[in-house]
Amino acid sequence: MQVRGLLLLLVLILLAAAAEAGKNKKEKAKKDGSKCDDWRWGPCVPNSKDCGLGYREGTCKDESKKLKCKIPCNWKKKFGADCKYKFESWGGCSAQTGMKTRSGILKKALYNAQCEEIVYVTKPCSSKIKSKSKGQ
């Protein structure tokens, strides 16, 4: 019976230690001490050129913060890296302009970015004619 009592005591001690460790993690997550809930974030500004690592500034009442961010170097879209869109398939090639078009509907705006609800993108039509080879 004493062995069961010791095991029970050991289990209780381990549970208490785990609960205390959980409290410490929550306290570390709130270490910045900000009580402000209405943060306004600016765009990601790269450290050099027009892509790569950078920072975004945020303000809330009298407080300000900087967060690290990254703009992919293949991201040259006019609507910004903080606006995520769901795009349709490319439309047919326009003989008049030599371009094809598709539209995208706003899926997510990161950091309260000001995003357009629908965007349109174009690209030049391919000069190559794709032929489908039929297997026999």
C-alpha positions in Angstrom: 0.0 0.0 0.0 2.9 2.4 0.7 4.1 1.9 -2.9 0.7 3.0 -4.3 0.7 6.0 -2.0 4.2 7.0 -3.1 3.2 6.6 -6.8 0.1 8.7 -6.2 2.2 11.4 -4.5 4.8 11.3 -7.4 2.0 11.7 -10.0 0.5 14.7 -8.1 4.0 16.4 -7.9 4.5 15.9 -11.6 1.1 17.3 -12.4 1.7 20.4 -10.3 5.1 20.9 -12.0 3.5 20.7 -15.4 0.8 23.2 -14.5 3.4 25.6 -13.2 5.5 25.2 -16.4 2.3 26.1 -18.4 1.9 29.3 -16.4 5.5 30.3 -17.1 5.0 29.9 -20.9 1.9 32.1 -20.8 3.8 34.8 -18.9 6.6 34.7 -21.5 4.2 35.1 -24.3 2.9 38.4 -22.7 6.4 39.7 -22.0 6.0 42.8 -24.1 3.6 44.2 -21.6 1.3 45.8 -24.1 -2.4 46.1 -23.2 -3.4 47.6 -26.5 -5.7 45.6 -28.7 -6.0 48.0 -31.7 -2.7 47.8 -33.5 -2.3 49.4 -36.9 0.4 47.8 -39.0 2.2 49.4 -42.0 3.5 47.6 -45.1 6.6 45.5 -45.0 9.6 47.7 -45.9 12.6 45.7 -47.2 16.0 46.6 -45.8 17.5 47.0 -49.2 16.2 47.1 -52.8 12.6 46.0 -53.3 12.5 42.5 -51.7 14.0 40.4 -49.0 14.2 40.8 -45.2 12.7 44.0 -43.7 10.4 45.3 -41.1 6.9 46.6 -40.6 6.0 49.3 -38.1 2.9 49.1 -35.9 1.3 51.8 -33.7 -1.4 51.6 -31.0 -2.2 54.8 -29.1 1.2 56.0 -27.8 3.0 52.7 -28.4 5.0 51.6 -31.4 6.7 48.3 -32.4 8.7 46.9 -35.3 8.2 43.4 -36.5 10.5 41.5 -38.8 9.0 40.5 -42.2 10.0 39.3 -45.6 9.0 40.1 -49.1 9.8 37.3 -51.6 12.0 38.5 -54.4 9.7 37.0 -57.0 6.8 39.1 -55.6 6.3 42.1 -58.0 2.5 42.3 -57.7 1.0 45.8 -57.6 -1.4 44.7 -54.9 1.3 44.0 -52.2 2.5 41.0 -50.3 -0.1 41.5 -47.5 -3.1 40.8 -49.7 -3.8 37.2 -50.5 -6.1 36.4 -53.4 -7.8 33.3 -54.9 -7.3 33.5 -58.6 -9.4 32.0 -61.5 -7.8 30.3 -64.5 -6.2 32.4 -67.2 -8.7 33.5 -69.8 -8.1 33.2 -73.5 -5.6 35.2 -75.5 -6.9 38.5 -76.8 -5.8 38.9 -80.5 -6.0 42.7 -80.1 -3.7 43.1 -77.2 -1.7 39.9 -77.2 -2.4 39.5 -73.5 -4.5 37.1 -71.3 -6.2 38.1 -68.1 -7.5 36.6 -64.9 -9.1 38.0 -61.8 -8.6 37.3 -58.1 -11.0 37.6 -55.2 -9.6 38.8 -51.8 -9.1 35.8 -49.5 -7.1 37.3 -46.6 -5.7 40.7 -45.7 -2.7 40.4 -43.3 -1.9 43.1 -40.7 -5.1 45.0 -41.5 -3.8 45.9 -45.0 -5.9 48.0 -47.3 -6.7 45.5 -50.1 -8.9 45.7 -53.1 -11.7 43.1 -53.1 -11.1 42.1 -56.8 -7.8 42.5 -58.7 -7.1 41.8 -62.4 -3.7 40.7 -63.7 -2.5 40.3 -67.3 0.4 38.6 -69.0 1.6 38.2 -72.5 0.2 35.3 -74.5 2.6 32.5 -75.1 4.1 32.5 -78.6 4.6 28.8 -78.5 1.8 26.5 -79.7 1.3 23.6 -77.4 0.6 20.4 -79.1 -0.8 17.4 -77.2 0.9 14.2 -78.1 -1.4 11.2 -78.2 -0.1 7.9 -76.8 -1.0 4.8 -78.7 
